[in-house]
Amino acid sequence: MAALTNRAQPNAQIRRRPQVFISFRGDDVRRDLVKDLVNNLKFKRINAFIDTFLQGGRGLQELFSEIDKSKIAVVIFSKKYPDSYWCMEEVVNIDKRMKEGKLIVIPVFYKVTTSDVKNLKGDFGKSFHKLKKCHAMREPRKVKQWEASVKSIANIKGLPQLTYIYILRF
């Protein structure tokens, strides 16, 4: 009987016990890549967490809690990713957990090159430097953490967007 109950409520179970944390920025990524990723993970009965599962008013600590519950993090680097203070804080937390051996991290490069992310160049770099300029005076240590964590995760063998989508289909 318990097995039937679990099958009847897969969405509730997925939200309570995420295994894959997906870090991303932007509606373009949310509507396309993230939507496909979440649907494919659910189809394969793999729990996933994205920030839309949070109730309004919840903050970074709630996201950190979800990262802590996860076994895998998918970081989707896009042109808009470094626009977000929250994304930068997520990437620092993800990097820290990875270095502690508590999290497997898979970077995905969505319409950006690996080189641009690693070297903070191109559109990705422009977005990063814009956010950096806003916070460098008040939070210089944070900005250094952001930069180090972005580079750390970008140096992991990742997947370009098209390869990633191709793999998901199987």
N, CA, C and O of each residue as an XYZ file, in Angstrom:
680
protein
N       0.805     -1.193      0.000
C       0.000      0.000      0.000
C       0.850      1.259      0.000
O       0.497      2.240     -0.655
N       1.966      1.249      0.726
C       2.841      2.424      0.771
C       3.415      2.722     -0.604
O       3.571      3.888     -0.968
N       3.730      1.693     -1.368
C       4.276      1.919     -2.712
C       3.267      2.627     -3.593
O       3.637      3.486     -4.393
N       1.987      2.278     -3.456
C       0.950      2.952     -4.243
C       0.830      4.411     -3.846
O       0.622      5.269     -4.704
N       0.958      4.703     -2.575
C       0.874      6.082     -2.107
C       2.022      6.912     -2.673
O       1.809      8.044     -3.107
N       3.232      6.365     -2.674
C       4.372      7.091     -3.224
C       4.190      7.386     -4.706
O       4.542      8.471     -5.169
N       3.649      6.441     -5.447
C       3.438      6.661     -6.872
C       2.354      7.685     -7.128
O       2.401      8.397     -8.131
N       1.392      7.770     -6.251
C       0.287      8.705     -6.438
C       0.711     10.143     -6.170
O       0.040     11.076     -6.611
N       1.812     10.333     -5.456
C       2.242     11.675     -5.087
C       3.698     11.938     -5.482
O       4.492     12.339     -4.631
N       4.074     11.721     -6.756
C       5.485     11.898     -7.114
C       5.948     13.336     -6.993
O       7.102     13.567     -6.632
N       5.094     14.320     -7.281
C       5.518     15.721     -7.223
C       5.815     16.162     -5.800
O       6.777     16.894     -5.567
N       5.002     15.724     -4.847
C       5.248     16.084     -3.455
C       6.583     15.499     -2.992
O       7.355     16.167     -2.304
N       6.847     14.253     -3.372
C       8.097     13.613     -2.987
C       9.281     14.309     -3.646
O      10.317     14.490     -3.006
N       9.152     14.696     -4.892
C      10.235     15.366     -5.614
C      10.594     16.674     -4.926
O      11.775     16.996     -4.791
N       9.611     17.418     -4.497
C       9.885     18.718     -3.879
C      10.519     18.581     -2.502
O      11.319     19.429     -2.106
N      10.176     17.535     -1.772
C      10.708     17.393     -0.429
C      12.126     16.843     -0.395
O      12.883     17.175      0.517
N      12.504     16.024     -1.348
C      13.799     15.370     -1.311
C      14.527     15.512     -2.640
O      14.634     14.548     -3.398
N      15.024     16.701     -2.921
C      15.708     16.859     -4.209
C      17.032     16.099     -4.229
O      17.711     15.981     -3.208
N      17.378     15.600     -5.371
C      18.671     14.959     -5.549
C      19.545     15.789     -6.482
O      20.771     15.760     -6.379
N      18.907     16.536     -7.402
C      19.641     17.356     -8.354
C      19.201     18.808     -8.171
O      18.020     19.126     -8.304
N      20.143     19.672     -7.870
C      19.870     21.102     -7.739
C      20.281     21.752     -9.053
O      21.402     21.552     -9.521
N      19.384     22.528     -9.649
C      19.671     23.175    -10.926
C      19.807     24.673    -10.684
O      18.860     25.337    -10.262
N      20.990     25.187    -10.955
C      21.292     26.598    -10.780
C      21.339     27.262    -12.155
O      22.097     26.847    -13.032
N      20.519     28.296    -12.330
C      20.436     28.961    -13.634
C      19.894     30.368    -13.450
O      19.441     30.737    -12.366
N      19.946     31.151    -14.524
C      19.432     32.514    -14.504
C      18.739     32.802    -15.830
O      19.279     32.511    -16.897
N      17.566     33.362    -15.759
C      16.918     33.881    -16.954
C      15.750     33.071    -17.452
O      15.758     31.841    -17.415
N      14.742     33.784    -17.920
C      13.549     33.134    -18.451
C      13.835     32.342    -19.712
O      13.210     31.308    -19.948
N      14.781     32.818    -20.536
C      15.104     32.072    -21.760
C      15.609     30.677    -21.417
O      15.250     29.706    -22.084
N      16.422     30.571    -20.404
C      16.946     29.274    -19.971
C      15.835     28.465    -19.298
O      15.727     27.257    -19.509
N      15.013     29.136    -18.488
C      13.925     28.464    -17.760
C      12.917     27.829    -18.721
O      12.484     26.696    -18.512
N      12.546     28.560    -19.769
C      11.513     28.079    -20.698
C      12.006     26.953    -21.598
O      11.214     26.124    -22.046
N      13.294     26.920    -21.864
C      13.816     25.936    -22.812
C      14.580     24.827    -22.105
O      14.032     23.764    -21.812
N      15.822     25.085    -21.842
C      16.730     24.058    -21.333
C      16.289     23.511    -19.977
O      16.236     22.295    -19.791
N      15.974     24.386    -19.034
C      15.622     23.929    -17.685
C      14.315     23.138    -17.708
O      14.195     22.111    -17.040
N      13.355     23.610    -18.465
C      12.077     22.897    -18.575
C      12.304     21.480    -19.106
O      11.769     20.518    -18.555
N      13.092     21.351    -20.169
C      13.402     20.028    -20.729
C      14.162     19.164    -19.723
O      13.864     17.980    -19.562
N      15.131     19.755    -19.057
C      15.922     19.019    -18.079
C      15.046     18.486    -16.951
O      15.119     17.303    -16.620
N      14.228     19.338    -16.363
C      13.370     18.923    -15.257
C      12.398     17.829    -15.714
O      12.208     16.832    -15.018
N      11.794     18.021    -16.875
C      10.861     17.010    -17.389
C      11.547     15.669    -17.622
O      10.992     14.620    -17.297
N      12.750     15.700    -18.183
C      13.481     14.453    -18.422
C      13.910     13.785    -17.117
O      13.860     12.561    -16.998
N      14.327     14.578    -16.151
C      14.699     14.001    -14.856
C      13.483     13.373    -14.173
O      13.575     12.277    -13.619
N      12.348     14.069    -14.213
C      11.127     13.515    -13.620
C      10.733     12.216    -14.319
O      10.362     11.239    -13.668
N      10.818     12.213    -15.642
C      10.480     11.020    -16.411
C      11.342      9.835    -15.982
O      10.874      8.697    -15.934
N      12.599     10.115    -15.674
C      13.526      9.057    -15.242
C      13.465      8.841    -13.730
O      14.290      8.130    -13.156
N      12.471      9.471    -13.095
C      12.225      9.364    -11.654
C      13.401      9.867    -10.823
O      13.710      9.323     -9.763
N      14.037     10.900    -11.316
C      15.121     11.553    -10.590
C      14.574     12.870    -10.058
O      14.022     13.671    -10.812
N      14.728     13.087     -8.777
C      14.238     14.303     -8.155
C      15.093     15.493     -8.555
O      16.318     15.399     -8.625
N      14.433     16.610     -8.815
C      15.140     17.841     -9.187
C      14.575     19.005     -8.404
O      13.400     19.009     -8.036
N      15.422     19.998     -8.150
C      14.974     21.222     -7.486
C      15.375     22.421     -8.328
O      16.532     22.555     -8.727
N      14.403     23.295     -8.595
C      14.682     24.608     -9.179
C      13.983     25.642     -8.313
O      13.056     25.312     -7.572
N      14.421     26.882     -8.403
C      13.929     27.917     -7.494
C      12.433     28.188     -7.594
O      11.872     28.778     -6.671
N      11.769     27.792     -8.659
C      10.327     28.012     -8.738
C       9.577     27.145     -7.739
O       8.396     27.383     -7.487
N      10.240     26.139     -7.163
C       9.604     25.318     -6.144
C       9.584     26.022     -4.781
O       8.912     25.561     -3.859
N      10.312     27.127     -4.652
C      10.317     27.874     -3.394
C       9.051     28.712     -3.275
O       8.574     29.271     -4.262
N       8.520     28.795     -2.090
C       7.390     29.681     -1.862
C       7.916     31.095     -1.723
O       9.043     31.300     -1.273
N       7.098     32.080     -2.110
C       7.515     33.486     -2.049
C       8.039     33.875     -0.684
O       7.565     33.383      0.340
N       9.020     34.759     -0.674
C       9.580     35.264      0.568
C      10.727     34.444      1.123
O      11.376     34.865      2.080
N      10.991     33.289      0.548
C      12.106     32.471      1.019
C      13.398     33.022      0.436
O      13.409     33.538     -0.682
N      14.473     32.915      1.179
C      15.716     33.532      0.752
C      16.816     32.562      0.416
O      16.592     31.375      0.176
N      18.014     33.108      0.408
C      19.195     32.329      0.057
C      19.409     31.132      0.977
O      19.850     30.074      0.527
N      19.104     31.291      2.244
C      19.322     30.172      3.169
C      18.486     28.959      2.784
O      18.919     27.819      2.951
N      17.287     29.209      2.267
C      16.450     28.103      1.791
C      17.107     27.426      0.584
O      17.107     26.199      0.481
N      17.664     28.226     -0.323
C      18.368     27.653     -1.477
C      19.583     26.850     -1.015
O      19.839     25.760     -1.527
N      20.325     27.383     -0.056
C      21.487     26.660      0.465
C      21.065     25.336      1.095
O      21.761     24.330      0.961
N      19.935     25.339      1.777
C      19.412     24.121      2.368
C      19.099     23.084      1.282
O      19.360     21.893      1.457
N      18.550     23.539      0.184
C      18.247     22.624     -0.929
C      19.523     22.105     -1.586
O      19.586     20.947     -2.000
N      20.536     22.958     -1.681
C      21.835     22.503     -2.204
C      22.404     21.434     -1.273
O      22.929     20.421     -1.736
N      22.303     21.658      0.037
C      22.813     20.699      1.014
C      22.118     19.343      0.907
O      22.741     18.312      1.164
N      20.844     19.328      0.534
C      20.074     18.086      0.406
C      20.380     17.347     -0.898
O      20.039     16.174     -1.050
N      21.013     18.032     -1.817
C      21.224     17.468     -3.154
C      22.514     16.674     -3.235
O      23.464     16.914     -2.490
N      22.525     15.726     -4.153
C      23.720     14.930     -4.412
C      24.448     15.434     -5.657
O      25.654     15.235     -5.809
N      23.701     16.087     -6.542
C      24.249     16.609     -7.794
C      23.748     18.029     -7.981
O      22.608     18.350     -7.644
N      24.612     18.875     -8.520
C      24.205     20.231     -8.910
C      24.548     20.413    -10.385
O      25.654     20.095    -10.824
N      23.598     20.922    -11.129
C      23.817     21.287    -12.523
C      23.854     22.807    -12.543
O      22.865     23.460    -12.209
N      24.987     23.368    -12.931
C      25.138     24.816    -13.019
C      25.077     25.181    -14.491
O      25.955     24.811    -15.270
N      24.027     25.913    -14.867
C      23.845     26.303    -16.260
C      24.367     27.725    -16.433
O      23.683     28.703    -16.132
N      25.599     27.808    -16.928
C      26.197     29.114    -17.185
C      25.607     29.667    -18.480
O      25.654     29.016    -19.524
N      25.055     30.866    -18.400
C      24.496     31.552    -19.560
C      24.959     33.003    -19.512
O      25.613     33.424    -18.558
N      24.620     33.752    -20.533
C      25.020     35.161    -20.580
C      24.500     35.930    -19.372
O      25.171     36.836    -18.878
N      23.317     35.577    -18.894
C      22.680     36.302    -17.789
C      23.015     35.732    -16.409
O      22.664     36.336    -15.395
N      23.676     34.599    -16.357
C      23.943     33.958    -15.063
C      24.604     34.916    -14.059
O      24.147     35.004    -12.920
N      25.668     35.635    -14.452
C      26.305     36.505    -13.459
C      25.578     37.830    -13.221
O      26.097     38.693    -12.511
N      24.390     38.007    -13.800
C      23.570     39.188    -13.483
C      23.017     39.111    -12.067
O      22.637     40.125    -11.481
N      22.977     37.909    -11.530
C      22.258     37.648    -10.291
C      23.179     37.454     -9.089
O      24.048     36.582     -9.086
N      22.975     38.273     -8.087
C      23.664     38.121     -6.807
C      23.392     36.718     -6.248
O      24.298     36.053     -5.746
N      22.132     36.281     -6.343
C      21.756     34.971     -5.818
C      22.479     33.854     -6.548
O      22.938     32.903     -5.916
N      22.588     33.948     -7.859
C      23.321     32.913     -8.613
C      24.774     32.856     -8.173
O      25.346     31.775     -8.032
N      25.359     34.006     -7.960
C      26.762     34.034     -7.529
C      26.913     33.410     -6.139
O      27.886     32.702     -5.876
N      25.959     33.672     -5.260
C      26.005     33.070     -3.934
C      25.785     31.554     -4.022
O      26.432     30.786     -3.309
N      24.874     31.133     -4.894
C      24.651     29.703     -5.107
C      25.936     29.028     -5.583
O      26.315     27.976     -5.068
N      26.603     29.631     -6.562
C      27.790     29.005     -7.144
C      28.908     28.879     -6.099
O      29.672     27.914     -6.133
N      29.010     29.827     -5.186
C      30.002     29.730     -4.106
C      29.658     28.557     -3.192
O      30.533     27.774     -2.820
N      28.388     28.440     -2.835
C      27.957     27.345     -1.971
C      28.138     25.992     -2.654
O      28.590     25.031     -2.031
N      27.788     25.922     -3.924
C      27.955     24.688     -4.698
C      29.434     24.303     -4.776
O      29.786     23.138     -4.590
N      30.285     25.272     -5.048
C      31.722     25.028     -5.136
C      32.273     24.512     -3.799
O      33.070     23.574     -3.767
N      31.847     25.124     -2.722
C      32.297     24.720     -1.384
C      31.905     23.266     -1.103
O      32.731     22.476     -0.646
N      30.656     22.919     -1.375
C      30.183     21.546     -1.129
C      30.902     20.544     -2.030
O      31.189     19.420     -1.619
N      31.190     20.965     -3.264
C      31.919     20.101     -4.184
C      33.325     19.816     -3.628
O      33.775     18.671     -3.618
N      34.000     20.861     -3.173
C      35.356     20.703     -2.645
C      35.386     19.870     -1.371
O      36.407     19.259     -1.054
N      34.271     19.840     -0.636
C      34.154     18.997      0.557
C      33.830     17.543      0.198
O      33.783     16.673      1.068
N      33.607     17.294     -1.102
C      33.264     15.946     -1.548
C      31.811     15.570     -1.300
O      31.468     14.388     -1.303
N      30.961     16.556     -1.088
C      29.555     16.300     -0.763
C      28.608     16.532     -1.938
O      27.398     16.347     -1.806
N      29.151     16.937     -3.085
C      28.288     17.295     -4.210
C      29.037     17.048     -5.512
O      30.201     17.420     -5.655
N      28.359     16.423     -6.447
C      28.884     16.272     -7.809
C      28.346     17.452     -8.608
O      27.154     17.752     -8.546
N      29.209     18.116     -9.350
C      28.796     19.310    -10.097
C      28.996     19.076    -11.591
O      30.038     18.600    -12.039
N      27.963     19.428    -12.336
C      28.001     19.330    -13.789
C      27.746     20.724    -14.364
O      26.626     21.228    -14.283
N      28.768     21.348    -14.943
C      28.518     22.638    -15.588
C      27.972     22.438    -17.002
O      28.374     21.521    -17.718
N      27.058     23.306    -17.380
C      26.514     23.324    -18.729
C      26.721     24.740    -19.253
O      26.422     25.713    -18.561
N      27.222     24.852    -20.450
C      27.522     26.156    -21.047
C      26.467     26.454    -22.101
O      26.506     25.921    -23.209
N      25.512     27.326    -21.731
C      24.348     27.634    -22.563
C      24.581     28.948    -23.312
O      24.500     30.034    -22.738
N      24.868     28.821    -24.585
C      25.100     29.980    -25.461
C      26.248     30.866    -24.973
O      26.268     32.070    -25.228
N      27.199     30.255    -24.269
C      28.457     30.904    -23.879
C      29.559     29.871    -24.080
O      29.300     28.668    -24.055
N      30.775     30.336    -24.278
C      31.881     29.392    -24.420
C      32.483     29.098    -23.051
O      32.420     29.913    -22.131
N      33.060     27.927    -22.948
C      33.751     27.554    -21.721
C      34.842     28.572    -21.415
O      35.032     28.964    -20.264
N      35.553     28.993    -22.447
C      36.638     29.953    -22.294
C      36.138     31.295    -21.756
O      36.773     31.891    -20.885
N      35.009     31.769    -22.270
C      34.458     33.047    -21.782
C      34.088     32.973    -20.303
O      34.281     33.936    -19.562
N      33.558     31.830    -19.880
C      33.201     31.678    -18.463
C      34.471     31.598    -17.615
O      34.590     32.302    -16.612
N      35.411     30.756    -18.006
C      36.660     30.594    -17.246
C      37.433     31.899    -17.115
O      38.022     32.185    -16.073
N      37.425     32.684    -18.185
C      38.231     33.905    -18.220
C      37.419     35.181    -17.997
O      37.944     36.289    -18.108
N      36.134     35.012    -17.681
C      35.231     36.146    -17.455
C      35.309     37.136    -18.610
O      35.535     38.331    -18.417
N      35.118     36.611    -19.803
C      35.173     37.411    -21.043
C      33.817     37.354    -21.743
O      32.890     36.693    -21.276
N      33.717     38.054    -22.865
C      32.502     38.040    -23.671
C      31.306     38.578    -22.905
O      31.462     39.340    -21.951
N      30.109     38.180    -23.324
C      28.881     38.638    -22.661
C      28.820     38.169    -21.210
O      28.353     38.898    -20.335
N      29.297     36.943    -20.960
C      29.333     36.437    -19.589
C      30.209     37.351    -18.723
O      29.811     37.750    -17.629
N      31.387     37.672    -19.218
C      32.309     38.536    -18.487
C      31.757     39.928    -18.260
O      31.937     40.505    -17.188
N      31.078     40.475    -19.273
C      30.465     41.804    -19.120
C      29.444     41.806    -17.987
O      29.407     42.729    -17.173
N      28.622     40.772    -17.941
C      27.622     40.669    -16.867
C      28.294     40.518    -15.511
O      27.878     41.130    -14.528
N      29.338     39.696    -15.469
C      30.043     39.498    -14.201
C      30.659     40.813    -13.712
O      30.521     41.171    -12.542
N      31.330     41.519    -14.603
C      32.011     42.750    -14.199
C      31.021     43.842    -13.805
O      31.340     44.701    -12.983
N      29.847     43.815    -14.373
C      28.803     44.773    -13.985
C      28.353     44.506    -12.545
O      28.227     45.437    -11.749
N      28.113     43.240    -12.214
C      27.730     42.895    -10.846
C      28.892     43.158     -9.885
O      28.690     43.641     -8.771
N      30.101     42.837    -10.325
C      31.300     43.066     -9.510
C      31.428     44.543     -9.151
O      31.731     44.889     -8.009
N      31.197     45.403    -10.126
C      31.302     46.853     -9.903
C      30.317     47.320     -8.836
O      30.630     48.210     -8.046
N      29.142     46.729     -8.813
C      28.116     47.113     -7.832
C      28.475     46.676     -6.412
O      28.030     47.298     -5.447
N      29.274     45.614     -6.270
C      29.530     45.044     -4.944
C      30.986     45.108     -4.495
O      31.285     44.767     -3.351
N      31.885     45.528     -5.353
C      33.320     45.482     -5.039
C      33.690     46.326     -3.820
O      34.517     45.907     -3.011
N      33.101     47.482     -3.681
C      33.452     48.360     -2.556
C      32.904     47.838     -1.227
O      33.601     47.872     -0.213
N      31.668     47.358     -1.227
C      31.029     46.896      0.011
C      31.423     45.479      0.387
O      31.555     45.155      1.568
N      31.611     44.631     -0.627
C      31.826     43.214     -0.359
C      32.968     42.639     -1.206
O      32.749     41.709     -1.982
N      34.175     43.178     -1.067
C      35.274     42.723     -1.924
C      35.595     41.229     -1.740
O      35.952     40.550     -2.702
N      35.469     40.734     -0.534
C      35.748     39.313     -0.282
C      34.742     38.426     -1.013
O      35.107     37.389     -1.567
N      33.477     38.837     -1.012
C      32.438     38.087     -1.733
C      32.724     38.037     -3.225
O      32.602     36.990     -3.860
N      33.106     39.177     -3.772
C      33.386     39.249     -5.211
C      34.527     38.295     -5.571
O      34.470     37.628     -6.604
N      35.553     38.227     -4.736
C      36.661     37.295     -4.977
C      36.189     35.839     -4.900
O      36.634     34.989     -5.672
N      35.280     35.564     -3.956
C      34.716     34.212     -3.857
C      33.924     33.865     -5.113
O      34.042     32.761     -5.645
N      33.116     34.813     -5.582
C      32.330     34.571     -6.792
C      33.246     34.196     -7.955
O      33.033     33.202     -8.651
N      34.271     35.026     -8.139
C      35.199     34.809     -9.255
C      35.894     33.454     -9.140
O      35.988     32.716    -10.121
N      36.377     33.134     -7.955
C      37.077     31.864     -7.750
C      36.142     30.672     -7.978
O      36.545     29.676     -8.578
N      34.916     30.768     -7.509
C      33.972     29.655     -7.646
C      33.509     29.475     -9.085
O      33.374     28.345     -9.553
N      33.264     30.573     -9.789
C      32.889     30.467    -11.201
C      34.006     29.769    -11.966
O      33.748     28.854    -12.749
N      35.242     30.195    -11.744
C      36.381     29.590    -12.437
C      36.565     28.130    -12.047
O      36.871     27.292    -12.895
N      36.381     27.826    -10.775
C      36.523     26.451    -10.296
C      35.529     25.519    -10.991
O      35.901     24.450    -11.475
N      34.282     25.929    -11.035
C      33.250     25.078    -11.643
C      33.400     25.049    -13.164
O      33.171     24.013    -13.789
N      33.777     26.163    -13.755
C      33.969     26.200    -15.209
C      35.128     25.310    -15.653
O      35.177     24.889    -16.809
N      36.050     25.024    -14.755
C      37.187     24.161    -15.090
C      36.855     22.674    -15.034
O      37.677     21.840    -15.413
N      35.662     22.338    -14.564
C      35.217     20.946    -14.587
C      34.825     20.629    -16.021
O      34.261     21.476    -16.714
N      35.116     19.438    -16.461
C      34.699     19.027    -17.805
C      33.180     19.106    -17.850
O      32.487     18.333    -17.189
N      32.675     20.044    -18.634
C      31.238     20.267    -18.713
C      30.679     19.871    -20.055
O      31.350     19.242    -20.873
N      29.457     20.247    -20.259
C      28.761     19.906    -21.491
C      28.254     21.159    -22.180
O      27.632     22.008    -21.542
N      28.514     21.286    -23.476
C      27.853     22.366    -24.196
C      26.371     22.046    -24.300
O      25.979     20.882    -24.228
N      25.566     23.047    -24.464
C      24.112     22.912    -24.470
C      23.620     21.800    -25.394
O      22.829     20.965    -24.954
N      24.045     21.754    -26.633
C      23.509     20.785    -27.580
C      23.852     19.356    -27.198
O      23.010     18.468    -27.332
N      25.064     19.115    -26.728
C      25.453     17.784    -26.288
C      24.586     17.354    -25.111
O      24.136     16.210    -25.041
N      24.362     18.278    -24.193
C      23.578     18.001    -23.005
C      22.152     17.605    -23.362
O      21.627     16.627    -22.830
N      21.525     18.355    -24.255
C      20.163     18.059    -24.684
C      20.116     16.706    -25.376
O      19.181     15.935    -25.159
N      21.104     16.407    -26.201
C      21.168     15.128    -26.907
C      21.232     13.968    -25.908
O      20.538     12.965    -26.078
N      22.046     14.101    -24.889
C      22.179     13.062    -23.880
C      20.861     12.869    -23.124
O      20.478     11.737    -22.831
N      20.171     13.962    -22.807
C      18.914     13.873    -22.067
C      17.857     13.066    -22.817
O      17.036     12.391    -22.196
N      17.872     13.131    -24.107
C      16.840     12.465    -24.909
C      16.943     10.950    -24.809
O      15.987     10.243    -25.126
N      18.111     10.435    -24.364
C      18.285      8.983    -24.249
C      18.080      8.544    -22.873
O      18.184      7.353    -22.582
